[in-house]
Amino acid sequence: MARLPLSVQAIESSYCVRTTPRKKQTAYSTWIWVLTFITYCAYHMSRKPISVVKSVLNQNCSDMTPPDNTTNNTHWCDWAPFDGDNSASLLSTVDSSFLFAYAVSMFLSGMVAERIDLRIFLSAGMVLSGAFCAMFGLGYTFKIHYLWFYILAQVLSGLVQSTGWPGVVTCMANWFGKGKRGLIMGIWNSHTSLGNILGTVIAASFVTENWALSFIIPGLIIAALGVLVFFFMVPDPSLVSLPNPNNKEEGVSPPQTRRQRLPNFADTSDEEAASLLDHESPVNYDDKTKEAQRRLRCTPGMTRLLDSSKLLPFREVEFSLCLFFAKLVSYTFLYWLPYYINSKEDSGGVEESANLSTFFDVGGIIGGILAGVVSDYSGMSASTCSVMLIVAIPMMFVYQTFGSVSNGMNIFLLILVGILVNGPYALITTAVSADLGTHKSLKGNAKALATVTAIIDGTGSIGAAVGPQLAGPISNYGWSYVFLMLMVSDLLALLLLTRLVMREVRGWYSKRRQQPHTPL
């Protein structure tokens, strides 16, 4: 059972007893929005340093003056074990060790999040994330040159980082419900890109002098914020005697009339459901209905999720597979963009390349908000994602061809690519997964949102692991092949949304035909 921390209990006993319920709701919901925002911002900030530091782990030593005893060693400035000709493959392995561990543990984290206090779940995950992030940097401090050490640090980090997404999305849904979810979640989801920017800037500040601090500083920040979450997180409105907006929106009946309603049961036939939902006839609860009702209350979240609706799982699979390819593209940029920019002849160095890559995340902030607004206005989330994917495919080719013309052109194209690549990714991981998680077939089980979110994001995270793993070896044959892989991935994501787009278009056309025509 979730419990209020003593600090919030003190606030409740002093301030909240003298305020109105409406002001109390506003104060708490605003605080939860801010707290979950900075929480997941810190998660992404602690993931970003490896993309910056890999340019120092393996770099172009020919541009530097070597010591006298290393003149025959072309990798004298690199950090072992990443100082060989297979460095790109080893760096890809380090990236993927985090991402595969994250993806696998994500499927379990959603179910765990349903069953324990989200406050403890998140705070423990943040403190451990900070410890394992700093562990990677300590490899420089203690002169560790074993590949297994860096892989172990990334695997442990991936396991505990999976606590973040199910926890913060469930907490947000508990407080904000479904109203204008695309806009609210689109703005809120900018924490991902902002965290990437902060992580890049912090890592770039130390990368050339002492890259251990590129990991230790973000690790200390996320651990400190984990302590803040432990003392001040309120994961559910009911803990402070406030209503859950999802209950109101889904039309939960008052106690005296609730038994006249029937939840959705997987083993109730369409004919039975039709007769039971007929308000003109009395509702008769037979033994089968009572047993289904008991099972719906007692079955674990994953089972209820898969049994409650025929439509929900299939739609979820389509969005999950789409996110697999969308996240593959986004995370390849996340982990390899600074390295790619630094590989150009006129890059300006590791720090400048890292700072330049942040404009991709600036575009990601704009893209997430834009996708959320358009989705809210149109009610067509799949179509919104599809349009952005269509434009993203040629835009990546344009960036790869003309991005090196000048810094100004590079910045402009990076922002455009960031908008188009991260827009669909942000919309699916936030607004879409939250809507699926609070689908009416899961009424009475709001915490199933953590499971739905984990399934969708876990599937996407497998794609996020595959992309960086492929990018390193493919880059040995030329970066044009890496961009070709990214464009094909976006095309596959687009194809997976075809059925949902067609359904949305048919629904839009049907509404248009039903609207009365005003005579001139």
C-alpha positions as CSV (number, residue, x, y, z in Angstrom):
1,M,0.0,0.0,0.0
2,A,1.2,3.5,-0.9
3,R,1.8,5.7,2.1
4,L,2.3,9.5,2.5
5,P,5.8,10.5,3.5
6,L,6.1,12.3,6.8
7,S,7.0,15.6,5.0
8,V,3.7,15.6,3.1
9,Q,1.8,14.6,6.2
10,A,3.2,17.7,7.9
11,I,2.0,19.8,4.9
12,E,-1.4,18.2,5.1
13,S,-1.8,18.8,8.8
14,S,-0.8,22.5,8.6
15,Y,-1.4,24.2,5.2
16,C,-4.0,21.9,3.5
17,V,-6.5,21.9,6.3
18,R,-7.0,25.7,5.8
19,T,-7.4,25.7,2.0
20,T,-10.2,24.8,-0.4
21,P,-10.3,21.4,-2.2
22,R,-10.0,23.2,-5.5
23,K,-6.8,25.1,-4.5
24,K,-5.5,21.9,-2.9
25,Q,-6.0,20.0,-6.2
26,T,-4.3,22.7,-8.2
27,A,-1.3,22.9,-5.9
28,Y,-0.8,19.1,-5.8
29,S,-1.3,18.5,-9.5
30,T,1.1,21.3,-10.4
31,W,3.7,20.0,-8.0
32,I,3.4,16.4,-9.4
33,W,3.7,17.8,-13.0
34,V,6.9,19.6,-12.0
35,L,8.3,16.7,-9.9
36,T,7.7,14.0,-12.6
37,F,9.1,16.3,-15.2
38,I,12.4,16.8,-13.5
39,T,12.5,13.2,-12.4
40,Y,12.5,11.8,-16.0
41,C,14.6,14.7,-17.1
42,A,17.2,13.4,-14.7
43,Y,16.8,9.8,-16.0
44,H,17.7,10.9,-19.5
45,M,20.4,13.3,-18.4
46,S,22.2,10.3,-16.8
47,R,21.9,8.3,-20.1
48,K,23.4,10.8,-22.3
49,P,27.1,11.0,-21.2
50,I,28.2,7.9,-23.1
51,S,27.3,9.4,-26.5
52,V,29.6,12.3,-25.7
53,V,32.5,10.4,-24.1
54,K,32.7,7.8,-26.9
55,S,34.3,10.5,-29.0
56,V,37.2,10.6,-26.5
57,L,37.3,6.8,-25.9
58,N,38.1,6.5,-29.6
59,Q,39.3,9.5,-31.6
60,N,41.5,10.7,-34.4
61,C,45.0,10.5,-32.9
62,S,46.6,11.6,-36.1
63,D,45.6,15.2,-35.4
64,M,47.6,15.2,-32.1
65,T,51.2,15.2,-31.2
66,P,52.1,11.9,-29.7
67,P,54.8,11.2,-27.0
68,D,58.1,9.9,-28.4
69,N,57.5,6.3,-27.4
70,T,54.1,6.0,-29.2
71,T,55.0,7.2,-32.7
72,N,54.2,3.8,-34.2
73,N,50.9,3.5,-32.4
74,T,48.0,5.1,-34.3
75,H,45.6,4.7,-31.3
76,W,47.9,6.2,-28.6
77,C,45.3,8.7,-27.5
78,D,42.4,6.2,-27.2
79,W,41.2,4.6,-24.0
80,A,41.7,0.8,-23.8
81,P,39.8,-1.4,-24.5
82,F,38.4,0.9,-27.1
83,D,41.7,1.6,-28.8
84,G,41.6,-1.0,-31.6
85,D,40.3,-1.0,-35.1
86,N,37.1,-2.7,-33.8
87,S,36.3,0.2,-31.5
88,A,33.0,1.1,-33.3
89,S,31.7,-2.4,-32.7
90,L,32.8,-2.4,-29.0
91,L,31.2,1.0,-28.4
92,S,28.0,-0.4,-30.0
93,T,28.1,-3.3,-27.6
94,V,28.5,-1.0,-24.6
95,D,25.4,1.0,-25.8
96,S,23.4,-2.1,-26.4
97,S,24.3,-3.7,-23.1
98,F,22.4,-0.8,-21.5
99,L,19.5,-0.8,-23.9
100,F,18.8,-4.5,-24.0
101,A,18.9,-4.7,-20.2
102,Y,16.6,-1.7,-20.2
103,A,14.2,-3.3,-22.7
104,V,14.0,-6.7,-21.0
105,S,13.5,-5.2,-17.5
106,M,10.9,-2.8,-18.8
107,F,8.4,-5.6,-19.3
108,L,8.8,-6.5,-15.6
109,S,8.9,-3.0,-14.2
110,G,5.4,-2.2,-15.3
111,M,4.0,-5.2,-13.3
112,V,6.2,-4.4,-10.3
113,A,5.1,-0.7,-10.4
114,E,1.4,-1.9,-10.0
115,R,2.2,-3.7,-6.8
116,I,4.4,-1.4,-4.8
117,D,4.4,2.2,-3.7
118,L,5.4,4.3,-6.8
119,R,7.2,6.8,-4.5
120,I,9.6,4.1,-3.2
121,F,9.8,2.5,-6.7
122,L,11.0,5.7,-8.3
123,S,13.3,7.0,-5.6
124,A,15.1,3.7,-5.3
125,G,15.5,3.5,-9.1
126,M,16.9,7.0,-9.2
127,V,19.5,6.5,-6.4
128,L,20.7,3.3,-8.0
129,S,20.8,4.9,-11.4
130,G,23.0,7.6,-10.0
131,A,25.3,5.0,-8.5
132,F,25.7,2.9,-11.7
133,C,26.1,6.0,-13.9
134,A,29.0,7.1,-11.6
135,M,30.4,3.6,-11.8
136,F,31.2,4.0,-15.5
137,G,33.1,7.2,-14.8
138,L,35.1,5.6,-12.0
139,G,36.7,3.4,-14.7
140,Y,38.7,6.5,-15.7
141,T,39.5,7.4,-12.1
142,F,40.9,4.0,-11.2
143,K,42.4,3.3,-14.7
144,I,40.2,0.3,-15.5
145,H,40.7,-1.1,-19.0
146,Y,38.5,-4.2,-18.9
147,L,35.5,-4.3,-21.4
148,W,33.4,-6.4,-18.9
149,F,33.5,-3.6,-16.3
150,Y,31.9,-1.0,-18.7
151,I,29.4,-3.6,-19.9
152,L,28.5,-4.5,-16.3
153,A,28.0,-0.8,-15.4
154,Q,25.7,-0.3,-18.4
155,V,23.7,-3.5,-17.7
156,L,23.1,-2.6,-14.1
157,S,22.2,1.0,-15.2
158,G,19.7,-0.3,-17.7
159,L,18.0,-2.6,-15.2
160,V,17.3,0.2,-12.7
161,Q,16.6,2.9,-15.3
162,S,13.5,0.9,-16.4
163,T,11.8,2.1,-13.1
164,G,11.4,5.6,-14.5
165,W,8.9,5.5,-17.4
166,P,6.1,3.3,-15.9
167,G,6.3,5.2,-12.6
168,V,6.1,8.7,-13.9
169,V,3.5,8.0,-16.6
170,T,1.2,6.2,-14.1
171,C,1.6,9.1,-11.6
172,M,0.8,11.7,-14.3
173,A,-2.3,9.7,-15.4
174,N,-3.5,9.4,-11.8
175,W,-3.5,13.2,-11.5
176,F,-4.4,14.5,-14.9
177,G,-6.7,12.0,-16.5
178,K,-7.5,12.1,-20.2
179,G,-8.5,15.7,-20.9
180,K,-6.3,17.3,-23.5
181,R,-3.8,14.5,-22.8
182,G,-1.9,15.1,-26.1
183,L,-1.1,18.7,-25.2
184,I,-0.4,18.1,-21.5
185,M,1.7,15.1,-22.2
186,G,3.4,16.7,-25.3
187,I,4.7,19.6,-23.2
188,W,5.5,17.3,-20.3
189,N,7.4,14.9,-22.6
190,S,9.9,17.6,-23.4
191,H,11.7,16.3,-20.3
192,T,13.3,13.7,-22.5
193,S,14.9,16.2,-24.9
194,L,15.7,18.6,-22.1
195,G,17.4,15.8,-20.1
196,N,19.4,14.9,-23.3
197,I,20.5,18.6,-23.6
198,L,21.5,18.9,-20.0
199,G,23.4,15.5,-20.1
200,T,25.2,16.6,-23.2
201,V,26.2,20.0,-21.8
202,I,27.4,18.6,-18.5
203,A,29.3,15.8,-20.2
204,A,30.9,18.1,-22.7
205,S,32.1,20.4,-20.0
206,F,34.4,17.7,-18.6
207,V,35.0,15.3,-21.5
208,T,38.4,16.7,-22.6
209,E,39.9,17.1,-19.1
210,N,38.4,14.4,-16.9
211,W,35.6,12.3,-18.5
212,A,34.9,10.6,-15.2
213,L,33.1,13.7,-14.1
214,S,30.9,13.5,-17.2
215,F,29.3,10.5,-15.5
216,I,29.8,11.3,-11.8
217,I,28.1,14.7,-11.9
218,P,24.9,13.5,-13.6
219,G,24.9,10.5,-11.3
220,L,25.0,12.7,-8.2
221,I,22.2,14.9,-9.6
222,I,19.8,12.0,-10.2
223,A,20.6,10.4,-6.9
224,A,19.8,13.7,-5.1
225,L,16.5,14.1,-7.0
226,G,15.7,10.5,-5.9
227,V,15.9,11.6,-2.3
228,L,13.6,14.5,-3.2
229,V,11.1,12.1,-4.7
230,F,11.2,9.9,-1.6
231,F,10.2,12.8,0.7
232,F,7.7,14.7,-1.5
233,M,6.1,12.4,-4.1
234,V,2.3,11.9,-3.9
235,P,1.6,9.2,-6.5
236,D,-2.2,9.1,-6.2
237,P,-4.8,11.8,-5.4
238,S,-6.6,9.5,-3.0
239,L,-3.7,9.6,-0.6
240,V,-4.5,13.2,0.1
241,S,-8.3,12.8,0.0
242,L,-8.7,14.1,-3.6
243,P,-10.7,12.5,-6.5
244,N,-9.0,10.6,-9.3
245,P,-9.9,12.4,-12.6
246,N,-10.0,9.0,-14.5
247,N,-13.0,7.9,-12.4
248,K,-14.9,11.0,-13.2
249,E,-14.1,10.9,-16.9
250,E,-15.0,7.3,-17.3
251,G,-18.4,7.8,-15.7
252,V,-18.0,5.8,-12.5
253,S,-21.4,5.5,-10.9
254,P,-22.1,6.6,-7.4
255,P,-22.4,3.8,-4.8
256,Q,-26.1,3.6,-4.7
257,T,-26.4,3.0,-8.5
258,R,-23.1,1.2,-9.2
259,R,-24.6,-2.3,-9.0
260,Q,-27.0,-1.4,-11.9
261,R,-24.0,-1.2,-14.2
262,L,-21.9,-4.0,-15.7
263,P,-18.1,-3.8,-16.4
264,N,-16.7,-5.2,-19.6
265,F,-16.0,-9.0,-19.2
266,A,-13.9,-11.0,-21.6
267,D,-16.0,-14.1,-21.2
268,T,-19.4,-12.4,-21.7
269,S,-20.8,-12.9,-25.2
270,D,-22.0,-10.0,-27.3
271,E,-25.6,-11.2,-26.9
272,E,-25.3,-11.3,-23.1
273,A,-23.6,-7.9,-23.0
274,A,-26.3,-6.4,-25.2
275,S,-29.1,-7.7,-23.0
276,L,-27.3,-6.7,-19.8
277,L,-26.7,-3.2,-21.1
278,D,-30.3,-2.7,-22.1
279,H,-31.5,-0.2,-19.5
280,E,-35.2,-1.0,-20.1
281,S,-34.8,-4.5,-18.8
282,P,-33.8,-5.5,-15.3
283,V,-30.2,-6.6,-14.7
284,N,-29.9,-10.1,-13.6
285,Y,-26.5,-11.2,-12.2
286,D,-26.1,-14.9,-12.7
287,D,-23.3,-17.1,-11.3
288,K,-21.2,-16.6,-14.4
289,T,-21.4,-12.8,-14.3
290,K,-20.5,-12.8,-10.6
291,E,-17.6,-15.1,-11.2
292,A,-16.3,-12.8,-14.0
293,Q,-16.7,-9.8,-11.8
294,R,-14.8,-11.5,-9.0
295,R,-12.0,-12.5,-11.5
296,L,-11.7,-9.0,-12.9
297,R,-11.1,-7.6,-9.4
298,C,-8.6,-10.3,-8.4
299,T,-6.7,-11.1,-11.5
300,P,-3.2,-9.5,-11.9
301,G,-2.9,-6.5,-14.1
302,M,-1.2,-8.2,-17.1
303,T,-3.9,-10.9,-17.3
304,R,-6.7,-8.4,-17.0
305,L,-5.0,-6.3,-19.7
306,L,-4.9,-9.2,-22.1
307,D,-8.4,-10.6,-21.3
308,S,-10.5,-7.4,-21.0
309,S,-10.8,-6.4,-24.6
310,K,-10.4,-7.7,-28.2
311,L,-9.6,-4.3,-29.6
312,L,-7.1,-3.1,-27.1
313,P,-4.3,-5.7,-27.5
314,F,-4.2,-5.6,-31.3
315,R,-4.1,-1.8,-31.4
316,E,-1.4,-1.9,-28.7
317,V,0.7,-4.3,-30.8
318,E,0.5,-2.0,-33.8
319,F,1.7,1.0,-31.8
320,S,4.3,-1.1,-30.0
321,L,5.8,-2.3,-33.3
322,C,5.7,1.2,-34.7
323,L,7.5,2.5,-31.6
324,F,10.1,-0.3,-32.1
325,F,11.2,1.4,-35.4
326,A,10.6,5.0,-34.3
327,K,12.7,4.5,-31.2
328,L,15.4,2.7,-33.2
329,V,15.8,5.9,-35.2
330,S,15.6,8.3,-32.2
331,Y,18.1,6.4,-30.1
332,T,20.6,6.0,-33.0
333,F,20.7,9.7,-33.1
334,L,20.9,9.9,-29.3
335,Y,23.9,7.7,-29.0
336,W,25.8,8.4,-32.3
337,L,25.0,11.9,-33.4
338,P,27.9,13.6,-31.4
339,Y,30.3,10.9,-32.7
340,Y,29.0,11.4,-36.3
341,I,29.4,15.2,-36.2
342,N,32.9,14.9,-34.7
343,S,33.9,12.5,-37.5
344,K,33.5,15.4,-40.1
345,E,36.7,17.2,-41.0
346,D,35.5,20.6,-39.9
347,S,33.8,19.4,-36.8
348,G,35.6,21.8,-34.4
349,G,36.4,19.2,-31.7
350,V,34.6,16.9,-29.3
351,E,33.0,19.5,-27.1
352,E,31.7,21.6,-30.0
353,S,30.3,18.5,-31.7
354,A,28.5,17.5,-28.5
355,N,27.0,21.0,-28.0
356,L,26.0,21.1,-31.7
357,S,24.1,17.8,-31.3
358,T,21.8,19.4,-28.7
359,F,19.9,21.2,-31.5
360,F,18.4,17.8,-32.4
361,D,16.9,17.6,-28.9
362,V,15.7,21.2,-29.3
363,G,13.7,20.0,-32.3
364,G,12.6,17.1,-30.2
365,I,10.9,19.4,-27.7
366,I,9.1,21.3,-30.5
367,G,8.1,18.0,-32.2
368,G,6.7,16.5,-29.0
369,I,4.5,19.5,-28.3
370,L,3.5,19.9,-31.9
371,A,2.4,16.3,-32.2
372,G,0.4,16.5,-29.0
373,V,-1.4,19.7,-30.1
374,V,-2.3,18.3,-33.5
375,S,-3.4,15.0,-32.0
376,D,-5.7,16.8,-29.5
377,Y,-7.2,19.0,-32.2
378,S,-7.8,16.3,-34.8
379,G,-8.3,13.3,-32.5
380,M,-6.2,11.3,-35.0
381,S,-3.0,10.2,-33.3
382,A,-2.0,7.6,-35.8
383,S,-2.4,10.0,-38.7
384,T,-0.4,12.6,-36.9
385,C,2.5,10.1,-36.4
386,S,2.2,9.0,-40.1
387,V,2.5,12.5,-41.5
388,M,5.6,13.2,-39.5
389,L,7.2,9.9,-40.5
390,I,6.5,10.6,-44.2
391,V,8.3,13.9,-44.0
392,A,11.1,12.6,-41.8
393,I,12.3,10.1,-44.4
394,P,13.5,12.5,-47.0
395,M,14.6,15.1,-44.4
396,M,17.2,12.6,-43.0
397,F,18.6,12.3,-46.5
398,V,18.7,16.1,-46.8
399,Y,20.5,16.4,-43.5
400,Q,23.1,13.7,-44.4
401,T,23.7,15.5,-47.7
402,F,23.7,19.1,-46.8
403,G,24.3,19.2,-43.0
404,S,28.0,19.8,-43.3
405,V,27.7,22.8,-45.6
406,S,27.9,25.2,-42.6
407,N,27.1,25.4,-38.9
408,G,24.0,27.4,-39.6
409,M,22.7,24.8,-42.1
410,N,23.6,22.0,-39.7
411,I,21.7,23.6,-36.8
412,F,18.6,24.3,-39.0
413,L,18.4,20.8,-40.4
414,L,19.1,19.2,-37.0
415,I,16.1,21.0,-35.5
416,L,13.9,19.9,-38.4
417,V,15.0,16.3,-38.1
418,G,14.5,16.4,-34.3
419,I,10.9,17.6,-34.8
420,L,10.1,14.9,-37.3
421,V,11.9,12.0,-35.6
422,N,10.9,12.7,-32.0
423,G,7.4,13.8,-32.6
424,P,5.9,10.3,-33.3
425,Y,8.1,8.8,-30.7
426,A,6.9,11.2,-28.0
427,L,3.2,10.9,-28.9
428,I,3.2,7.1,-28.8
429,T,5.1,6.8,-25.6
430,T,3.0,9.4,-23.7
431,A,-0.5,10.3,-25.0
432,V,-1.2,7.0,-26.9
433,S,0.1,4.6,-24.2
434,A,-1.8,6.6,-21.5
435,D,-5.0,6.5,-23.5
436,L,-4.6,2.7,-24.0
437,G,-3.8,2.2,-20.4
438,T,-6.9,3.9,-19.2
439,H,-9.1,2.3,-21.9
440,K,-12.7,1.7,-20.6
441,S,-12.1,-2.1,-20.8
442,L,-9.7,-1.6,-17.9
443,K,-12.1,0.3,-15.7
444,G,-11.5,-0.4,-12.1
445,N,-7.8,-1.1,-12.7
446,A,-6.1,2.3,-13.2
447,K,-2.7,0.9,-12.3
448,A,-2.8,-1.3,-15.4
449,L,-1.5,1.8,-17.1
450,A,2.0,0.9,-15.7
451,T,1.8,-2.5,-17.5
452,V,0.5,-1.1,-20.8
453,T,3.1,1.7,-20.8
454,A,5.8,-0.9,-20.0
455,I,4.7,-3.2,-22.8
456,I,4.7,-0.4,-25.4
457,D,7.9,1.3,-24.2
458,G,9.6,-2.1,-23.6
459,T,8.9,-3.1,-27.2
460,G,10.2,0.2,-28.4
461,S,13.3,-0.1,-26.2
462,I,14.2,-3.3,-28.0
463,G,14.3,-1.2,-31.2
464,A,16.3,1.4,-29.3
465,A,18.9,-1.3,-28.5
466,V,19.0,-2.7,-32.1
467,G,19.6,0.7,-33.7
468,P,22.9,1.7,-31.9
469,Q,24.1,-1.8,-32.1
470,L,23.8,-1.8,-35.9
471,A,25.1,1.8,-36.3
472,G,28.6,1.1,-35.1
473,P,29.5,-1.8,-37.5
474,I,27.6,-0.2,-40.4
475,S,29.4,3.1,-40.0
476,N,32.6,1.3,-40.9
477,Y,31.3,1.0,-44.4
478,G,30.2,4.7,-44.5
479,W,27.6,6.8,-42.7
480,S,25.4,6.9,-45.7
481,Y,24.5,3.3,-45.0
482,V,23.5,4.2,-41.4
483,F,21.2,6.9,-42.7
484,L,19.7,4.4,-45.2
485,M,19.0,2.1,-42.2
486,L,17.2,4.9,-40.4
487,M,15.1,5.9,-43.4
488,V,14.0,2.2,-43.9
489,S,13.1,2.0,-40.2
490,D,10.9,5.0,-40.5
491,L,9.2,3.5,-43.6
492,L,8.5,0.3,-41.7
493,A,7.0,2.3,-38.8
494,L,4.8,4.1,-41.3
495,L,3.5,0.9,-42.8
496,L,2.6,-0.5,-39.3
497,L,0.3,2.4,-38.8
498,T,-1.6,1.9,-42.1
499,R,-4.6,0.2,-40.7
500,L,-5.0,2.6,-37.8
501,V,-4.7,5.6,-40.2
502,M,-7.3,4.1,-42.5
503,R,-9.7,3.7,-39.6
504,E,-9.1,7.2,-38.4
505,V,-9.7,8.6,-41.9
506,R,-13.0,6.6,-42.3
507,G,-14.2,7.9,-38.9
508,W,-13.3,11.5,-39.9
509,Y,-15.1,11.1,-43.3
510,S,-18.1,9.6,-41.6
511,K,-18.4,12.5,-39.2
512,R,-18.2,14.9,-42.0
513,R,-21.0,13.2,-43.9
514,Q,-23.2,13.2,-40.8
515,Q,-22.8,17.0,-40.3
516,P,-25.9,19.0,-41.5
517,H,-25.2,21.2,-44.5
518,T,-26.1,24.9,-44.0
519,P,-28.0,26.2,-47.0
520,L,-26.5,29.3,-48.6
